[in-house]
Amino acid sequence: MKLGIKLGALVGVSVLLLAGCSSSNDSKKSSSNHSTYTAKTSKRNTSSQQSNSTSSTTTAWNSSKNSQLASFMQSWGQTMGQTYTQYTPSHNVNFYGMTYPRDLSSTKLNIGGTKYTGAWSTDGKGNATYNVVAVYSDIESINDQPGGHLYFFAFHNEQPVVLISEQTNGDVTTEGMHFSQTQNADLTKGFNQIVAGTSSSSSQHSTSTPSSSIKQIDFQEASDLIEKGGFTDFSAENAAQFSDGSHKLANGGFEMDTYPGAKGKDIFTLTPSSDGTVKITAVYGTLDGGSFTAFSDQSSYGPSSATVKR
């Protein structure tokens, strides 16, 4: 009898010990699983934070890119023989009666005859068709005389675009301010590179000086060469009096802007080569409507191009 009691007691103790071990192992397993879950959660949170951090540095526009554009515009303006100033909501420009960027909210942007909305933006995003992140003009440097340029650096459908206006008159309230996309490849490329984060001082300044083997064309030589090229709509006397916007080019060439007639405008671009020849291209147009529009029939006004010897 006593032996049975002792055996029963031993069995009971063994069961308790096994239960205790089992409970201890489950506790350790649960603790281990919790630690693993916590580590995974922490890692995922860290990954999410890193992703958010990367996103913040690849925004379409920020203060760093704005500073890069300011540096680029100073260099690019020098190659064009122009001086540009940056304008912001706290420092607006009076461009022939229009005040920007303030008037962005009250007037339309007339591009190719279609009116679009524009708005100031600090990050390239917004509800307007064109979200403008920077405004530059050279109008102050020419004392508000005709021939000024107004540039809007903007985002259209989340893509960078550079708009230019040379409008000096017209019904802005009804028609909107006339703009067009710039035809200057260096300016477009510079802005795109800054937006993409691939700009560099070397790429920005690579066209700042002409080749040493090519002598820079000045105003007087440009006038002589255009006459030599037989451009019948060109008058040296008229050019000497009315040539706002004419300027030297980075490649050693020259752009001659002349204004024949009441609203006419001709643009002659002279591109020199190291062999001593100069290619001259002409675009004939009108300022009727406030901005330059090329005539559909260019042949009626003279040759479209010519190559002459210096």
PyMOL commands that set and color helices and strands:
alter all, ss='L'
color gray80, all
select helices_A, chain A and resi 2-57+63-80+102-105+139-142+172-175+185-196+201-205+219-228+236-241+298-300
alter helices_A, ss='H'
color red, helices_A
select strands_A, chain A and resi 85-87+93-95+98-100+109-111+114-116+118-120+130-137+150-156+159-165+177-181+247-248+254-258+264-272+277-286+293-294+305-309
alter strands_A, ss='S'
color yellow, strands_A
deselect
rebuild
show_as cartoon
